[in-house]
Amino acid sequence: MNSSTEDKIVGSFREAKGAIKEEVGRVTNNHCLEIKGKVEKTAGKIQRRVGDAKQAAATLQGQLEKFFS
């Protein structure tokens, strides 16, 4: 598995895990857990977008190599 795919999968998992923590914190009125969930969800979104950027860079690199060879 390449690193862009791994970043996308792990990022999506962290995003879902953070959303669950956030909701549990909201339901139980645990503000600390709610904030931790928001932070983890945001970190997951960022990691997923890093995976998207890596994939776009790899695609662009492949196109440039074809163009210049």
PDB file of N, CA, C, O and CB in Angstrom:
ATOM      1  N   MET A   1       0.851  -1.166   0.000  1.00  0.00           N
ATOM      2  CA  MET A   1       0.000   0.000   0.000  1.00  0.00           C
ATOM      3  C   MET A   1       0.901   1.234   0.000  1.00  0.00           C
ATOM      4  O   MET A   1       1.839   1.334   0.791  1.00  0.00           O
ATOM      5  CB  MET A   1      -0.971  -0.005   1.224  1.00  0.00           C
ATOM      6  N   ASN A   2       0.599   2.175  -0.904  1.00  0.00           N
ATOM      7  CA  ASN A   2       1.437   3.366  -0.944  1.00  0.00           C
ATOM      8  C   ASN A   2       1.032   4.353   0.159  1.00  0.00           C
ATOM      9  O   ASN A   2      -0.031   4.227   0.766  1.00  0.00           O
ATOM     10  CB  ASN A   2       1.344   4.039  -2.326  1.00  0.00           C
ATOM     11  N   SER A   3       1.896   5.321   0.396  1.00  0.00           N
ATOM     12  CA  SER A   3       1.687   6.199   1.551  1.00  0.00           C
ATOM     13  C   SER A   3       0.462   7.095   1.388  1.00  0.00           C
ATOM     14  O   SER A   3      -0.166   7.451   2.385  1.00  0.00           O
ATOM     15  CB  SER A   3       2.917   7.058   1.778  1.00  0.00           C
ATOM     16  N   SER A   4       0.105   7.470   0.161  1.00  0.00           N
ATOM     17  CA  SER A   4      -1.077   8.322  -0.010  1.00  0.00           C
ATOM     18  C   SER A   4      -2.345   7.564   0.352  1.00  0.00           C
ATOM     19  O   SER A   4      -3.246   8.123   0.978  1.00  0.00           O
ATOM     20  CB  SER A   4      -1.167   8.841  -1.454  1.00  0.00           C
ATOM     21  N   THR A   5      -2.422   6.301  -0.036  1.00  0.00           N
ATOM     22  CA  THR A   5      -3.580   5.482   0.308  1.00  0.00           C
ATOM     23  C   THR A   5      -3.641   5.252   1.808  1.00  0.00           C
ATOM     24  O   THR A   5      -4.713   5.311   2.411  1.00  0.00           O
ATOM     25  CB  THR A   5      -3.534   4.139  -0.434  1.00  0.00           C
ATOM     26  N   GLU A   6      -2.494   4.993   2.404  1.00  0.00           N
ATOM     27  CA  GLU A   6      -2.438   4.779   3.851  1.00  0.00           C
ATOM     28  C   GLU A   6      -2.887   6.034   4.603  1.00  0.00           C
ATOM     29  O   GLU A   6      -3.631   5.943   5.580  1.00  0.00           O
ATOM     30  CB  GLU A   6      -1.013   4.383   4.281  1.00  0.00           C
ATOM     31  N   ASP A   7      -2.430   7.207   4.143  1.00  0.00           N
ATOM     32  CA  ASP A   7      -2.845   8.463   4.774  1.00  0.00           C
ATOM     33  C   ASP A   7      -4.352   8.657   4.667  1.00  0.00           C
ATOM     34  O   ASP A   7      -4.990   9.109   5.618  1.00  0.00           O
ATOM     35  CB  ASP A   7      -2.115   9.651   4.134  1.00  0.00           C
ATOM     36  N   LYS A   8      -4.915   8.323   3.527  1.00  0.00           N
ATOM     37  CA  LYS A   8      -6.359   8.474   3.337  1.00  0.00           C
ATOM     38  C   LYS A   8      -7.138   7.551   4.270  1.00  0.00           C
ATOM     39  O   LYS A   8      -8.120   7.970   4.884  1.00  0.00           O
ATOM     40  CB  LYS A   8      -6.736   8.187   1.881  1.00  0.00           C
ATOM     41  N   ILE A   9      -6.703   6.300   4.376  1.00  0.00           N
ATOM     42  CA  ILE A   9      -7.403   5.324   5.222  1.00  0.00           C
ATOM     43  C   ILE A   9      -7.287   5.696   6.697  1.00  0.00           C
ATOM     44  O   ILE A   9      -8.285   5.742   7.417  1.00  0.00           O
ATOM     45  CB  ILE A   9      -6.840   3.909   4.991  1.00  0.00           C
ATOM     46  N   VAL A  10      -6.068   5.959   7.134  1.00  0.00           N
ATOM     47  CA  VAL A  10      -5.849   6.301   8.542  1.00  0.00           C
ATOM     48  C   VAL A  10      -6.549   7.620   8.877  1.00  0.00           C
ATOM     49  O   VAL A  10      -7.130   7.760   9.953  1.00  0.00           O
ATOM     50  CB  VAL A  10      -4.329   6.400   8.853  1.00  0.00           C
ATOM     51  N   GLY A  11      -6.495   8.571   7.967  1.00  0.00           N
ATOM     52  CA  GLY A  11      -7.165   9.844   8.189  1.00  0.00           C
ATOM     53  C   GLY A  11      -8.667   9.684   8.323  1.00  0.00           C
ATOM     54  O   GLY A  11      -9.288  10.297   9.191  1.00  0.00           O
ATOM     55  N   SER A  12      -9.252   8.859   7.462  1.00  0.00           N
ATOM     56  CA  SER A  12     -10.696   8.618   7.548  1.00  0.00           C
ATOM     57  C   SER A  12     -11.061   7.932   8.858  1.00  0.00           C
ATOM     58  O   SER A  12     -12.082   8.249   9.469  1.00  0.00           O
ATOM     59  CB  SER A  12     -11.170   7.768   6.363  1.00  0.00           C
ATOM     60  N   PHE A  13     -10.225   6.992   9.287  1.00  0.00           N
ATOM     61  CA  PHE A  13     -10.466   6.300  10.556  1.00  0.00           C
ATOM     62  C   PHE A  13     -10.406   7.275  11.724  1.00  0.00           C
ATOM     63  O   PHE A  13     -11.270   7.256  12.600  1.00  0.00           O
ATOM     64  CB  PHE A  13      -9.443   5.171  10.758  1.00  0.00           C
ATOM     65  N   ARG A  14      -9.381   8.132  11.734  1.00  0.00           N
ATOM     66  CA  ARG A  14      -9.236   9.115  12.816  1.00  0.00           C
ATOM     67  C   ARG A  14     -10.390  10.113  12.824  1.00  0.00           C
ATOM     68  O   ARG A  14     -10.859  10.541  13.879  1.00  0.00           O
ATOM     69  CB  ARG A  14      -7.906   9.863  12.681  1.00  0.00           C
ATOM     70  N   GLU A  15     -10.832  10.470  11.628  1.00  0.00           N
ATOM     71  CA  GLU A  15     -11.953  11.398  11.513  1.00  0.00           C
ATOM     72  C   GLU A  15     -13.226  10.792  12.120  1.00  0.00           C
ATOM     73  O   GLU A  15     -13.951  11.459  12.858  1.00  0.00           O
ATOM     74  CB  GLU A  15     -12.188  11.770  10.036  1.00  0.00           C
ATOM     75  N   ALA A  16     -13.483   9.525  11.799  1.00  0.00           N
ATOM     76  CA  ALA A  16     -14.663   8.838  12.343  1.00  0.00           C
ATOM     77  C   ALA A  16     -14.544   8.658  13.851  1.00  0.00           C
ATOM     78  O   ALA A  16     -15.502   8.882  14.592  1.00  0.00           O
ATOM     79  CB  ALA A  16     -14.850   7.471  11.665  1.00  0.00           C
ATOM     80  N   LYS A  17     -13.360   8.253  14.297  1.00  0.00           N
ATOM     81  CA  LYS A  17     -13.122   8.061  15.730  1.00  0.00           C
ATOM     82  C   LYS A  17     -13.314   9.372  16.484  1.00  0.00           C
ATOM     83  O   LYS A  17     -13.894   9.386  17.570  1.00  0.00           O
ATOM     84  CB  LYS A  17     -11.705   7.508  15.976  1.00  0.00           C
ATOM     85  N   GLY A  18     -12.833  10.465  15.918  1.00  0.00           N
ATOM     86  CA  GLY A  18     -12.995  11.770  16.538  1.00  0.00           C
ATOM     87  C   GLY A  18     -14.449  12.201  16.599  1.00  0.00           C
ATOM     88  O   GLY A  18     -14.887  12.791  17.586  1.00  0.00           O
ATOM     89  N   ALA A  19     -15.200  11.905  15.540  1.00  0.00           N
ATOM     90  CA  ALA A  19     -16.624  12.256  15.521  1.00  0.00           C
ATOM     91  C   ALA A  19     -17.379  11.495  16.605  1.00  0.00           C
ATOM     92  O   ALA A  19     -18.280  12.040  17.243  1.00  0.00           O
ATOM     93  CB  ALA A  19     -17.237  11.959  14.139  1.00  0.00           C
ATOM     94  N   ILE A  20     -17.009  10.239  16.806  1.00  0.00           N
ATOM     95  CA  ILE A  20     -17.647   9.429  17.857  1.00  0.00           C
ATOM     96  C   ILE A  20     -17.325  10.008  19.231  1.00  0.00           C
ATOM     97  O   ILE A  20     -18.215  10.176  20.064  1.00  0.00           O
ATOM     98  CB  ILE A  20     -17.180   7.946  17.775  1.00  0.00           C
ATOM     99  N   LYS A  21     -16.044  10.314  19.465  1.00  0.00           N
ATOM    100  CA  LYS A  21     -15.649  10.905  20.758  1.00  0.00           C
ATOM    101  C   LYS A  21     -16.375  12.222  20.990  1.00  0.00           C
ATOM    102  O   LYS A  21     -16.854  12.493  22.091  1.00  0.00           O
ATOM    103  CB  LYS A  21     -14.120  11.130  20.812  1.00  0.00           C
ATOM    104  N   GLU A  22     -16.452  13.033  19.946  1.00  0.00           N
ATOM    105  CA  GLU A  22     -17.118  14.327  20.065  1.00  0.00           C
ATOM    106  C   GLU A  22     -18.586  14.150  20.457  1.00  0.00           C
ATOM    107  O   GLU A  22     -19.087  14.850  21.337  1.00  0.00           O
ATOM    108  CB  GLU A  22     -17.011  15.108  18.744  1.00  0.00           C
ATOM    109  N   GLU A  23     -19.261  13.226  19.813  1.00  0.00           N
ATOM    110  CA  GLU A  23     -20.680  13.005  20.105  1.00  0.00           C
ATOM    111  C   GLU A  23     -20.879  12.419  21.498  1.00  0.00           C
ATOM    112  O   GLU A  23     -21.797  12.821  22.213  1.00  0.00           O
ATOM    113  CB  GLU A  23     -21.297  12.078  19.059  1.00  0.00           C
ATOM    114  N   VAL A  24     -20.025  11.468  21.892  1.00  0.00           N
ATOM    115  CA  VAL A  24     -20.123  10.907  23.242  1.00  0.00           C
ATOM    116  C   VAL A  24     -19.876  11.998  24.279  1.00  0.00           C
ATOM    117  O   VAL A  24     -20.563  12.052  25.299  1.00  0.00           O
ATOM    118  CB  VAL A  24     -19.115   9.744  23.429  1.00  0.00           C
ATOM    119  N   GLY A  25     -18.913  12.855  24.028  1.00  0.00           N
ATOM    120  CA  GLY A  25     -18.647  13.966  24.935  1.00  0.00           C
ATOM    121  C   GLY A  25     -19.831  14.913  25.036  1.00  0.00           C
ATOM    122  O   GLY A  25     -20.151  15.416  26.113  1.00  0.00           O
ATOM    123  N   ARG A  26     -20.482  15.151  23.893  1.00  0.00           N
ATOM    124  CA  ARG A  26     -21.636  16.041  23.896  1.00  0.00           C
ATOM    125  C   ARG A  26     -22.797  15.423  24.675  1.00  0.00           C
ATOM    126  O   ARG A  26     -23.445  16.101  25.473  1.00  0.00           O
ATOM    127  CB  ARG A  26     -22.069  16.358  22.458  1.00  0.00           C
ATOM    128  N   VAL A  27     -23.059  14.129  24.442  1.00  0.00           N
ATOM    129  CA  VAL A  27     -24.177  13.435  25.090  1.00  0.00           C
ATOM    130  C   VAL A  27     -23.956  13.318  26.597  1.00  0.00           C
ATOM    131  O   VAL A  27     -24.892  13.478  27.380  1.00  0.00           O
ATOM    132  CB  VAL A  27     -24.365  12.039  24.477  1.00  0.00           C
ATOM    133  N   THR A  28     -22.718  13.038  26.999  1.00  0.00           N
ATOM    134  CA  THR A  28     -22.419  12.854  28.415  1.00  0.00           C
ATOM    135  C   THR A  28     -22.047  14.164  29.111  1.00  0.00           C
ATOM    136  O   THR A  28     -21.729  14.180  30.300  1.00  0.00           O
ATOM    137  CB  THR A  28     -21.295  11.855  28.576  1.00  0.00           C
ATOM    138  N   ASN A  29     -22.092  15.252  28.359  1.00  0.00           N
ATOM    139  CA  ASN A  29     -21.744  16.568  28.889  1.00  0.00           C
ATOM    140  C   ASN A  29     -20.294  16.603  29.396  1.00  0.00           C
ATOM    141  O   ASN A  29     -19.982  17.283  30.374  1.00  0.00           O
ATOM    142  CB  ASN A  29     -22.709  16.952  30.022  1.00  0.00           C
ATOM    143  N   ASN A  30     -19.419  15.860  28.713  1.00  0.00           N
ATOM    144  CA  ASN A  30     -17.996  15.819  29.036  1.00  0.00           C
ATOM    145  C   ASN A  30     -17.278  16.715  28.022  1.00  0.00           C
ATOM    146  O   ASN A  30     -16.949  16.275  26.920  1.00  0.00           O
ATOM    147  CB  ASN A  30     -17.432  14.335  29.008  1.00  0.00           C
ATOM    148  N   HIS A  31     -17.043  17.960  28.400  1.00  0.00           N
ATOM    149  CA  HIS A  31     -16.479  18.937  27.475  1.00  0.00           C
ATOM    150  C   HIS A  31     -15.058  18.572  27.037  1.00  0.00           C
ATOM    151  O   HIS A  31     -14.665  18.837  25.901  1.00  0.00           O
ATOM    152  CB  HIS A  31     -16.480  20.311  28.117  1.00  0.00           C
ATOM    153  N   CYS A  32     -14.309  17.974  27.928  1.00  0.00           N
ATOM    154  CA  CYS A  32     -12.937  17.572  27.595  1.00  0.00           C
ATOM    155  C   CYS A  32     -12.945  16.522  26.483  1.00  0.00           C
ATOM    156  O   CYS A  32     -12.179  16.631  25.525  1.00  0.00           O
ATOM    157  CB  CYS A  32     -12.211  17.020  28.848  1.00  0.00           C
ATOM    158  N   LEU A  33     -13.796  15.516  26.600  1.00  0.00           N
ATOM    159  CA  LEU A  33     -13.891  14.470  25.577  1.00  0.00           C
ATOM    160  C   LEU A  33     -14.411  15.046  24.261  1.00  0.00           C
ATOM    161  O   LEU A  33     -13.964  14.655  23.183  1.00  0.00           O
ATOM    162  CB  LEU A  33     -14.809  13.328  26.056  1.00  0.00           C
ATOM    163  N   GLU A  34     -15.346  15.964  24.359  1.00  0.00           N
ATOM    164  CA  GLU A  34     -15.894  16.600  23.158  1.00  0.00           C
ATOM    165  C   GLU A  34     -14.795  17.360  22.404  1.00  0.00           C
ATOM    166  O   GLU A  34     -14.704  17.274  21.180  1.00  0.00           O
ATOM    167  CB  GLU A  34     -17.052  17.559  23.534  1.00  0.00           C
ATOM    168  N   ILE A  35     -13.978  18.093  23.132  1.00  0.00           N
ATOM    169  CA  ILE A  35     -12.888  18.854  22.509  1.00  0.00           C
ATOM    170  C   ILE A  35     -11.839  17.913  21.928  1.00  0.00           C
ATOM    171  O   ILE A  35     -11.342  18.142  20.825  1.00  0.00           O
ATOM    172  CB  ILE A  35     -12.236  19.805  23.532  1.00  0.00           C
ATOM    173  N   LYS A  36     -11.497  16.849  22.667  1.00  0.00           N
ATOM    174  CA  LYS A  36     -10.540  15.871  22.143  1.00  0.00           C
ATOM    175  C   LYS A  36     -11.064  15.247  20.851  1.00  0.00           C
ATOM    176  O   LYS A  36     -10.298  15.004  19.918  1.00  0.00           O
ATOM    177  CB  LYS A  36     -10.259  14.772  23.190  1.00  0.00           C
ATOM    178  N   GLY A  37     -12.354  14.992  20.801  1.00  0.00           N
ATOM    179  CA  GLY A  37     -12.960  14.442  19.590  1.00  0.00           C
ATOM    180  C   GLY A  37     -12.861  15.405  18.421  1.00  0.00           C
ATOM    181  O   GLY A  37     -12.556  14.996  17.301  1.00  0.00           O
ATOM    182  N   LYS A  38     -13.113  16.671  18.670  1.00  0.00           N
ATOM    183  CA  LYS A  38     -13.009  17.680  17.613  1.00  0.00           C
ATOM    184  C   LYS A  38     -11.586  17.764  17.076  1.00  0.00           C
ATOM    185  O   LYS A  38     -11.364  17.870  15.870  1.00  0.00           O
ATOM    186  CB  LYS A  38     -13.455  19.052  18.133  1.00  0.00           C
ATOM    187  N   VAL A  39     -10.620  17.715  18.003  1.00  0.00           N
ATOM    188  CA  VAL A  39      -9.212  17.786  17.599  1.00  0.00           C
ATOM    189  C   VAL A  39      -8.843  16.568  16.760  1.00  0.00           C
ATOM    190  O   VAL A  39      -8.195  16.704  15.722  1.00  0.00           O
ATOM    191  CB  VAL A  39      -8.289  17.883  18.839  1.00  0.00           C
ATOM    192  N   GLU A  40      -9.249  15.379  17.200  1.00  0.00           N
ATOM    193  CA  GLU A  40      -8.918  14.157  16.459  1.00  0.00           C
ATOM    194  C   GLU A  40      -9.610  14.138  15.097  1.00  0.00           C
ATOM    195  O   GLU A  40      -9.023  13.699  14.108  1.00  0.00           O
ATOM    196  CB  GLU A  40      -9.318  12.912  17.271  1.00  0.00           C
ATOM    197  N   LYS A  41     -10.843  14.609  15.044  1.00  0.00           N
ATOM    198  CA  LYS A  41     -11.578  14.664  13.774  1.00  0.00           C
ATOM    199  C   LYS A  41     -10.873  15.605  12.797  1.00  0.00           C
ATOM    200  O   LYS A  41     -10.742  15.291  11.614  1.00  0.00           O
ATOM    201  CB  LYS A  41     -13.042  15.127  14.005  1.00  0.00           C
ATOM    202  N   THR A  42     -10.425  16.745  13.288  1.00  0.00           N
ATOM    203  CA  THR A  42      -9.716  17.706  12.445  1.00  0.00           C
ATOM    204  C   THR A  42      -8.383  17.139  11.978  1.00  0.00           C
ATOM    205  O   THR A  42      -8.004  17.317  10.821  1.00  0.00           O
ATOM    206  CB  THR A  42      -9.494  19.022  13.199  1.00  0.00           C
ATOM    207  N   ALA A  43      -7.672  16.461  12.867  1.00  0.00           N
ATOM    208  CA  ALA A  43      -6.395  15.841  12.491  1.00  0.00           C
ATOM    209  C   ALA A  43      -6.614  14.781  11.416  1.00  0.00           C
ATOM    210  O   ALA A  43      -5.801  14.641  10.502  1.00  0.00           O
ATOM    211  CB  ALA A  43      -5.707  15.213  13.726  1.00  0.00           C
ATOM    212  N   GLY A  44      -7.706  14.041  11.524  1.00  0.00           N
ATOM    213  CA  GLY A  44      -8.032  13.038  10.510  1.00  0.00           C
ATOM    214  C   GLY A  44      -8.310  13.667   9.157  1.00  0.00           C
ATOM    215  O   GLY A  44      -7.866  13.156   8.129  1.00  0.00           O
ATOM    216  N   LYS A  45      -9.047  14.782   9.151  1.00  0.00           N
ATOM    217  CA  LYS A  45      -9.320  15.489   7.898  1.00  0.00           C
ATOM    218  C   LYS A  45      -8.025  15.957   7.250  1.00  0.00           C
ATOM    219  O   LYS A  45      -7.838  15.838   6.039  1.00  0.00           O
ATOM    220  CB  LYS A  45     -10.251  16.685   8.144  1.00  0.00           C
ATOM    221  N   ILE A  46      -7.132  16.495   8.084  1.00  0.00           N
ATOM    222  CA  ILE A  46      -5.851  16.977   7.566  1.00  0.00           C
ATOM    223  C   ILE A  46      -5.047  15.819   6.986  1.00  0.00           C
ATOM    224  O   ILE A  46      -4.481  15.941   5.899  1.00  0.00           O
ATOM    225  CB  ILE A  46      -5.046  17.686   8.677  1.00  0.00           C
ATOM    226  N   GLN A  47      -4.993  14.706   7.695  1.00  0.00           N
ATOM    227  CA  GLN A  47      -4.218  13.553   7.223  1.00  0.00           C
ATOM    228  C   GLN A  47      -4.810  13.004   5.918  1.00  0.00           C
ATOM    229  O   GLN A  47      -4.068  12.609   5.020  1.00  0.00           O
ATOM    230  CB  GLN A  47      -4.183  12.442   8.305  1.00  0.00           C
ATOM    231  N   ARG A  48      -6.132  12.981   5.815  1.00  0.00           N
ATOM    232  CA  ARG A  48      -6.782  12.503   4.596  1.00  0.00           C
ATOM    233  C   ARG A  48      -6.443  13.433   3.434  1.00  0.00           C
ATOM    234  O   ARG A  48      -6.199  12.970   2.319  1.00  0.00           O
ATOM    235  CB  ARG A  48      -8.318  12.411   4.791  1.00  0.00           C
ATOM    236  N   ARG A  49      -6.427  14.724   3.687  1.00  0.00           N
ATOM    237  CA  ARG A  49      -6.100  15.689   2.630  1.00  0.00           C
ATOM    238  C   ARG A  49      -4.624  15.626   2.245  1.00  0.00           C
ATOM    239  O   ARG A  49      -4.274  15.885   1.094  1.00  0.00           O
ATOM    240  CB  ARG A  49      -6.457  17.107   3.081  1.00  0.00           C
ATOM    241  N   VAL A  50      -3.762  15.286   3.195  1.00  0.00           N
ATOM    242  CA  VAL A  50      -2.346  15.074   2.869  1.00  0.00           C
ATOM    243  C   VAL A  50      -2.232  13.899   1.900  1.00  0.00           C
ATOM    244  O   VAL A  50      -1.460  13.954   0.943  1.00  0.00           O
ATOM    245  CB  VAL A  50      -1.500  14.812   4.163  1.00  0.00           C
ATOM    246  N   GLY A  51      -2.993  12.845   2.146  1.00  0.00           N
ATOM    247  CA  GLY A  51      -3.014  11.700   1.225  1.00  0.00           C
ATOM    248  C   GLY A  51      -3.476  12.109  -0.162  1.00  0.00           C
ATOM    249  O   GLY A  51      -2.913  11.660  -1.161  1.00  0.00           O
ATOM    250  N   ASP A  52      -4.499  12.958  -0.235  1.00  0.00           N
ATOM    251  CA  ASP A  52      -4.973  13.460  -1.531  1.00  0.00           C
ATOM    252  C   ASP A  52      -3.875  14.247  -2.236  1.00  0.00           C
ATOM    253  O   ASP A  52      -3.672  14.097  -3.441  1.00  0.00           O
ATOM    254  CB  ASP A  52      -6.224  14.345  -1.348  1.00  0.00           C
ATOM    255  N   ALA A  53      -3.170  15.083  -1.484  1.00  0.00           N
ATOM    256  CA  ALA A  53      -2.099  15.891  -2.064  1.00  0.00           C
ATOM    257  C   ALA A  53      -0.949  15.019  -2.562  1.00  0.00           C
ATOM    258  O   ALA A  53      -0.388  15.278  -3.627  1.00  0.00           O
ATOM    259  CB  ALA A  53      -1.584  16.899  -1.037  1.00  0.00           C
ATOM    260  N   LYS A  54      -0.597  13.986  -1.793  1.00  0.00           N
ATOM    261  CA  LYS A  54       0.462  13.069  -2.222  1.00  0.00           C
ATOM    262  C   LYS A  54       0.076  12.372  -3.519  1.00  0.00           C
ATOM    263  O   LYS A  54       0.901  12.209  -4.418  1.00  0.00           O
ATOM    264  CB  LYS A  54       0.752  12.029  -1.128  1.00  0.00           C
ATOM    265  N   GLN A  55      -1.191  11.960  -3.606  1.00  0.00           N
ATOM    266  CA  GLN A  55      -1.652  11.277  -4.817  1.00  0.00           C
ATOM    267  C   GLN A  55      -1.628  12.233  -6.009  1.00  0.00           C
ATOM    268  O   GLN A  55      -1.228  11.843  -7.106  1.00  0.00           O
ATOM    269  CB  GLN A  55      -3.075  10.708  -4.612  1.00  0.00           C
ATOM    270  N   ALA A  56      -2.047  13.463  -5.806  1.00  0.00           N
ATOM    271  CA  ALA A  56      -2.024  14.454  -6.885  1.00  0.00           C
ATOM    272  C   ALA A  56      -0.592  14.735  -7.334  1.00  0.00           C
ATOM    273  O   ALA A  56      -0.329  14.870  -8.529  1.00  0.00           O
ATOM    274  CB  ALA A  56      -2.703  15.759  -6.433  1.00  0.00           C
ATOM    275  N   ALA A  57       0.330  14.822  -6.380  1.00  0.00           N
ATOM    276  CA  ALA A  57       1.734  15.070  -6.718  1.00  0.00           C
ATOM    277  C   ALA A  57       2.317  13.905  -7.506  1.00  0.00           C
ATOM    278  O   ALA A  57       3.070  14.109  -8.459  1.00  0.00           O
ATOM    279  CB  ALA A  57       2.560  15.311  -5.447  1.00  0.00           C
ATOM    280  N   ALA A  58       1.971  12.690  -7.112  1.00  0.00           N
ATOM    281  CA  ALA A  58       2.473  11.514  -7.825  1.00  0.00           C
ATOM    282  C   ALA A  58       1.916  11.463  -9.245  1.00  0.00           C
ATOM    283  O   ALA A  58       2.630  11.112 -10.184  1.00  0.00           O
ATOM    284  CB  ALA A  58       2.108  10.226  -7.066  1.00  0.00           C
ATOM    285  N   THR A  59       0.656  11.809  -9.396  1.00  0.00           N
ATOM    286  CA  THR A  59       0.039  11.831 -10.722  1.00  0.00           C
ATOM    287  C   THR A  59       0.707  12.882 -11.598  1.00  0.00           C
ATOM    288  O   THR A  59       1.025  12.623 -12.759  1.00  0.00           O
ATOM    289  CB  THR A  59      -1.473  12.107 -10.616  1.00  0.00           C
ATOM    290  N   LEU A  60       0.917  14.067 -11.036  1.00  0.00           N
ATOM    291  CA  LEU A  60       1.575  15.141 -11.778  1.00  0.00           C
ATOM    292  C   LEU A  60       2.997  14.739 -12.165  1.00  0.00           C
ATOM    293  O   LEU A  60       3.438  15.010 -13.282  1.00  0.00           O
ATOM    294  CB  LEU A  60       1.597  16.435 -10.947  1.00  0.00           C
ATOM    295  N   GLN A  61       3.707  14.099 -11.252  1.00  0.00           N
ATOM    296  CA  GLN A  61       5.076  13.653 -11.527  1.00  0.00           C
ATOM    297  C   GLN A  61       5.081  12.671 -12.698  1.00  0.00           C
ATOM    298  O   GLN A  61       5.928  12.756 -13.587  1.00  0.00           O
ATOM    299  CB  GLN A  61       5.704  12.998 -10.268  1.00  0.00           C
ATOM    300  N   GLY A  62       4.137  11.749 -12.688  1.00  0.00           N
ATOM    301  CA  GLY A  62       4.045  10.774 -13.782  1.00  0.00           C
ATOM    302  C   GLY A  62       3.757  11.455 -15.118  1.00  0.00           C
ATOM    303  O   GLY A  62       4.325  11.073 -16.141  1.00  0.00           O
ATOM    304  N   GLN A  63       2.891  12.447 -15.115  1.00  0.00           N
ATOM    305  CA  GLN A  63       2.581  13.159 -16.340  1.00  0.00           C
ATOM    306  C   GLN A  63       3.783  13.955 -16.831  1.00  0.00           C
ATOM    307  O   GLN A  63       4.043  14.012 -18.033  1.00  0.00           O
ATOM    308  CB  GLN A  63       1.391  14.078 -16.129  1.00  0.00           C
ATOM    309  N   LEU A  64       4.520  14.573 -15.903  1.00  0.00           N
ATOM    310  CA  LEU A  64       5.706  15.329 -16.291  1.00  0.00           C
ATOM    311  C   LEU A  64       6.794  14.421 -16.847  1.00  0.00           C
ATOM    312  O   LEU A  64       7.479  14.783 -17.803  1.00  0.00           O
ATOM    313  CB  LEU A  64       6.241  16.112 -15.105  1.00  0.00           C
ATOM    314  N   GLU A  65       6.953  13.245 -16.251  1.00  0.00           N
ATOM    315  CA  GLU A  65       7.964  12.301 -16.751  1.00  0.00           C
ATOM    316  C   GLU A  65       7.625  11.845 -18.164  1.00  0.00           C
ATOM    317  O   GLU A  65       8.518  11.692 -18.997  1.00  0.00           O
ATOM    318  CB  GLU A  65       8.077  11.081 -15.816  1.00  0.00           C
ATOM    319  N   LYS A  66       6.349  11.628 -18.439  1.00  0.00           N
ATOM    320  CA  LYS A  66       5.942  11.240 -19.793  1.00  0.00           C
ATOM    321  C   LYS A  66       6.188  12.400 -20.769  1.00  0.00           C
ATOM    322  O   LYS A  66       6.607  12.182 -21.905  1.00  0.00           O
ATOM    323  CB  LYS A  66       4.442  10.817 -19.814  1.00  0.00           C
ATOM    324  N   PHE A  67       5.927  13.615 -20.324  1.00  0.00           N
ATOM    325  CA  PHE A  67       6.069  14.790 -21.171  1.00  0.00           C
ATOM    326  C   PHE A  67       7.533  15.052 -21.533  1.00  0.00           C
ATOM    327  O   PHE A  67       7.843  15.388 -22.676  1.00  0.00           O
ATOM    328  CB  PHE A  67       5.477  16.009 -20.476  1.00  0.00           C
ATOM    329  N   PHE A  68       8.419  14.898 -20.565  1.00  0.00           N
ATOM    330  CA  PHE A  68       9.825  15.226 -20.781  1.00  0.00           C
ATOM    331  C   PHE A  68      10.668  14.053 -21.258  1.00  0.00           C
ATOM    332  O   PHE A  68      11.863  14.226 -21.497  1.00  0.00           O
ATOM    333  CB  PHE A  68      10.406  15.761 -19.524  1.00  0.00           C
ATOM    334  N   SER A  69      10.095  12.882 -21.404  1.00  0.00           N
ATOM    335  CA  SER A  69      10.919  11.745 -21.866  1.00  0.00           C
ATOM    336  C   SER A  69      10.695  11.463 -23.322  1.00  0.00           C
ATOM    337  O   SER A  69      11.303  10.546 -23.874  1.00  0.00           O
ATOM    338  CB  SER A  69      10.619  10.493 -21.058  1.00  0.00           C
TER     339      SER A  69
END
